[in-house]
């Protein structure tokens, strides 16, 4: 089994750092827009690859949420040898892992979570997907865990141009990402969510929770559920023109700006306009 590490870093020596964490079946490349925007706002940015990712479905199934978390902890510990102030942000599973990391590493300054998913209960999810209790009961059984499924159209994207790109070539939309989700990995996702609820009171870093009001995969109630679970300050903000993939969808620039501001970036100076001479 050959793994390809798609992780990357946008270095900015002497600046605060941001650890960006991609989602389940995703890859570091999905965080590129956010990484570049945060880098321009004065942050050093590290985007590691989660354990079990960067290969195929078999590799993903060989990993658990504890392996994913261990890879995030390892990335943070190495990063913290160079950077004193570190913030963490992630989408869906990546956001949950970021919070689990905060409980283990209380030096983390602040956190941001995009599209938190305790349940797949969005408006576009099939009835069986909404039965988290049933999935947790059967999804990791030997005859079931290897069965995989593709995310349904519109793939978490309100941006029509992007969703048509995914529809035509899902395997090439994000380099290194998988276009199907095995039930065994979904089982691990739910286990991680329950872990976050158990340890939420140990997360004292201020947290920004961003969620689309029209999220097709996870209803906004997931955001409020997360806020209730956390022990520190947690601000929930709903977006009006995106679906699940808010970090790459139509409001990605707004997501980046809100994240940068929450992490303490200086306000961007307005562009200077040359005077007009008659």
NUDO-165025 format. One record per residue (C-alpha): residue in one letter; residue number from 1; x negated, y, z negated. Coordinates in pm, whole numbers. Example, Ala and Ser with C-alpha at 12.3 -4.5 7.8 and 13.67 -1.06 7.14 Angstrom:
R guti sekol      x      y      z
R    A     1  -1230   -450   -780
R    S     2  -1367   -106   -714
***
This chain:
R guti sekol      x      y      z
R    X     1      0      0      0
R    X     2   -151    330    112
R    X     3    -68    650    -71
R    X     4   -123    993     80
R    X     5   -159   1273   -171
R    X     6     25   1579    -40
R    X     7    -38   1786   -352
R    X     8   -188   2132   -310
R    X     9   -293   2443   -497
R    X    10   -284   2813   -416
R    X    11   -559   2949   -636
R    X    12   -560   3294   -790
R    X    13   -848   3305  -1042
R    X    14   -776   3478  -1370
R    X    15   -402   3484  -1314
R    X    16   -122   3294  -1496
R    X    17    -44   2954  -1350
R    X    18    275   2789  -1227
R    X    19    317   2413  -1207
R    X    20    579   2341   -940
R    X    21    739   1994   -939
R    X    22    916   1846   -638
R    X    23   1227   1630   -645
R    X    24   1298   1257   -630
R    X    25   1206   1107   -287
R    X    26   1067   1451   -204
R    X    27    711   1574   -159
R    X    28    500   1875   -255
R    X    29    567   2030     85
R    X    30    923   2113    -12
R    X    31    781   2362   -264
R    X    32    564   2551    -13
R    X    33    790   2852     29
R    X    34    821   2902   -347
R    X    35    450   2843   -396
R    X    36    354   3106   -139
R    X    37    600   3361   -276
R    X    38    486   3308   -635
R    X    39    124   3328   -525
R    X    40    194   3663   -361
R    X    41    353   3777   -688
R    X    42     26   3716   -871
R    X    43     36   3353   -986
R    X    44   -204   3065   -943
R    X    45     17   2776   -822
R    X    46    -35   2400   -849
R    X    47    202   2154   -679
R    X    48    117   1792   -773
R    X    49    266   1479   -623
R    X    50    476   1260   -850
R    X    51    373    902   -920
R    X    52    537    653   -683
R    X    53    567    912   -407
R    X    54    357    956    -96
R    X    55    405    604     37
R    X    56    729    408     90
R    X    57   1041    286    -91
R    X    58    856    -11   -237
R    X    59    605    224   -400
R    X    60    883    439   -538
R    X    61   1061    134   -682
R    X    62    738     24   -850
R    X    63    745    345  -1056
R    X    64    969    460  -1342
R    X    65   1060    800  -1481
R    X    66    788    749  -1742
R    X    67    533    711  -1461
R    X    68    662   1030  -1298
R    X    69    631   1211  -1629
R    X    70    282   1073  -1690
R    X    71    167   1211  -1354
R    X    72    306   1553  -1444
R    X    73    136   1545  -1785
R    X    74   -196   1451  -1622
R    X    75   -162   1736  -1371
R    X    76    -80   1983  -1647
R    X    77   -365   1872  -1874
R    X    78   -620   1912  -1595
R    X    79   -470   2248  -1496
R    X    80   -475   2372  -1856
R    X    81   -852   2327  -1863
R    X    82   -871   2622  -1621
R    X    83   -556   2825  -1683
R    X    84   -456   2966  -2022
R    X    85    -97   3069  -1946
R    X    86    112   2814  -1757
R    X    87    477   2819  -1650
R    X    88    662   2522  -1502
R    X    89    942   2496  -1246
R    X    90   1104   2209  -1062
R    X    91   1404   2101   -861
R    X    92   1649   1835   -984
R    X    93   1431   1549  -1114
R    X    94   1133   1784  -1097
R    X    95   1312   2028  -1324
R    X    96   1398   1754  -1573
R    X    97   1034   1643  -1573
R    X    98    925   2001  -1634
R    X    99   1141   2018  -1946
R    X   100   1016   1681  -2069
R    X   101    666   1821  -2022
R    X   102    757   2130  -2227
R    X   103    857   1906  -2518
R    X   104    516   1736  -2503
R    X   105    311   2048  -2433
R    X   106    462   2338  -2630
R    X   107    195   2579  -2503
R    X   108    393   2611  -2178
R    X   109    513   2970  -2160
R    X   110    845   2943  -1973
R    X   111   1035   2700  -1751
R    X   112   1272   2713  -1455
R    X   113   1508   2435  -1348
R    X   114   1676   2429  -1008
R    X   115   1989   2220   -941
R    X   116   1977   2007  -1256
R    X   117   2150   1674  -1200
R    X   118   2281   1467  -1488
R    X   119   2560   1334  -1263
R    X   120   2607   1328   -886
R    X   121   2943   1500   -914
R    X   122   2925   1765   -643
R    X   123   3204   1825   -393
R    X   124   3040   1610   -122
R    X   125   2964   1303   -335
R    X   126   3153    978   -279
R    X   127   3362    843   -564
R    X   128   3116    567   -659
R    X   129   2834    821   -685
R    X   130   3025   1004   -957
R    X   131   3030    695  -1178
R    X   132   2696    742  -1355
R    X   133   2790    489  -1623
R    X   134   2853    224  -1356
R    X   135   2532    303  -1168
R    X   136   2330    276  -1488
R    X   137   2489    -61  -1558
R    X   138   2414   -223  -1220
R    X   139   2163    -11  -1023
R    X   140   1852   -176  -1166
R    X   141   1969   -534  -1119
R    X   142   1738   -743   -895
R    X   143   1994   -778   -616
R    X   144   2091   -413   -622
R    X   145   1787   -198   -699
R    X   146   1633   -230   -349
R    X   147   1951   -124   -170
R    X   148   1904    230    -44
R    X   149   2124    500    101
R    X   150   2077    826    284
R    X   151   2201   1154    142
R    X   152   2517   1253    331
R    X   153   2551   1548    564
R    X   154   2498   1846    500
R    X   155   2196   1716    300
R    X   156   2218   1983     31
R    X   157   2172   2262    286
R    X   158   2413   2543    365
R    X   159   2167   2683    621
R    X   160   2301   2540    948
R    X   161   1967   2559   1127
R    X   162   1789   2361    857
R    X   163   2062   2099    822
R    X   164   2057   2029   1198
R    X   165   1680   1980   1178
R    X   166   1735   1720    906
R    X   167   2014   1552   1103
R    X   168   1789   1515   1410
R    X   169   1466   1409   1236
R    X   170   1506   1353    859
R    X   171   1168   1183    828
R    X   172    981   1488    958
R    X   173   1163   1767    771
R    X   174    926   1748    472
R    X   175    594   1572    520
R    X   176    564   1272    290
R    X   177    930   1269    181
R    X   178   1157    963    203
R    X   179   1488    984    387
R    X   180   1659    714    176
R    X   181   1709    674   -198
R    X   182   1697    323   -351
R    X   183   1939    242   -631
R    X   184   1650    150   -860
R    X   185   1511    503   -834
R    X   186   1857    649   -892
R    X   187   1875    441  -1211
R    X   188   1547    596  -1326
R    X   189   1679    944  -1250
R    X   190   1974    888  -1482
R    X   191   1745    751  -1751
R    X   192   1534   1066  -1726
R    X   193   1841   1287  -1759
R    X   194   1944   1110  -2079
R    X   195   1589   1152  -2210
R    X   196   1606   1526  -2150
R    X   197   1928   1545  -2351
R    X   198   1766   1355  -2636
R    X   199   1457   1576  -2655
R    X   200   1618   1903  -2544
R    X   201   1608   2053  -2894
R    X   202   1229   2016  -2884
R    X   203   1205   2244  -2580
R    X   204   1150   2594  -2714
R    X   205   1009   2757  -2402
R    X   206   1261   3005  -2255
R    X   207   1432   2841  -1958
R    X   208   1587   2981  -1641
R    X   209   1855   2747  -1503
R    X   210   1950   2820  -1140
R    X   211   2237   2635   -977
R    X   212   2449   2687   -666
R    X   213   2816   2748   -733
R    X   214   2889   2532   -424
R    X   215   2630   2262   -495
R    X   216   2736   1966   -284
R    X   217   2552   1709   -498
R    X   218   2575   1826   -859
R    X   219   2854   2042   -997
R    X   220   2755   2358  -1188
R    X   221   2874   2187  -1506
R    X   222   2533   2016  -1499
R    X   223   2369   2356  -1557
R    X   224   2588   2433  -1857
R    X   225   2531   2084  -1993
R    X   226   2157   2143  -1975
R    X   227   2188   2479  -2146
R    X   228   2376   2314  -2434
R    X   229   2104   2050  -2473
R    X   230   1811   2291  -2503
R    X   231   1673   2425  -2828
R    X   232   1548   2761  -2705
R    X   233   1671   3046  -2490
R    X   234   1836   2921  -2171
R    X   235   1977   3156  -1904
R    X   236   2217   3010  -1647
R    X   237   2256   3192  -1318
R    X   238   2479   3073  -1036
R    X   239   2394   3135   -672
R    X   240   2665   3218   -420
R    X   241   2527   3118    -79
R    X   242   2345   2785   -115
R    X   243   2407   2415   -166
R    X   244   2188   2175   -367
R    X   245   1848   2252   -215
R    X   246   1837   2608   -341
R    X   247   1458   2625   -320
R    X   248   1465   2585     60
R    X   249   1819   2697    145
R    X   250   1956   3041    238
R    X   251   1877   3199    -99
R    X   252   1523   3062   -134
R    X   253   1376   3415   -146
R    X   254   1616   3506   -426
R    X   255   1520   3188   -615
R    X   256   1153   3280   -582
R    X   257   1210   3640   -693
R    X   258   1423   3540   -993
R    X   259   1165   3283  -1095
R    X   260    876   3528  -1064
R    X   261   1061   3789  -1271
R    X   262   1148   3535  -1541
R    X   263    786   3427  -1553
R    X   264    679   3787  -1615
R    X   265    555   3899  -1275
R    X   266    526   4266  -1212
R    X   267    805   4420  -1007
R    X   268    713   4424   -642
R    X   269    628   4769   -522
R    X   270    846   4891   -233
R    X   271    678   4897    105
R    X   272    517   5232    180
R    X   273    668   5407    477
R    X   274    445   5639    678
R    X   275    578   5996    692
R    X   276    735   6104   1015
R    X   277    572   6409   1170
R    X   278    763   6625   1411
***
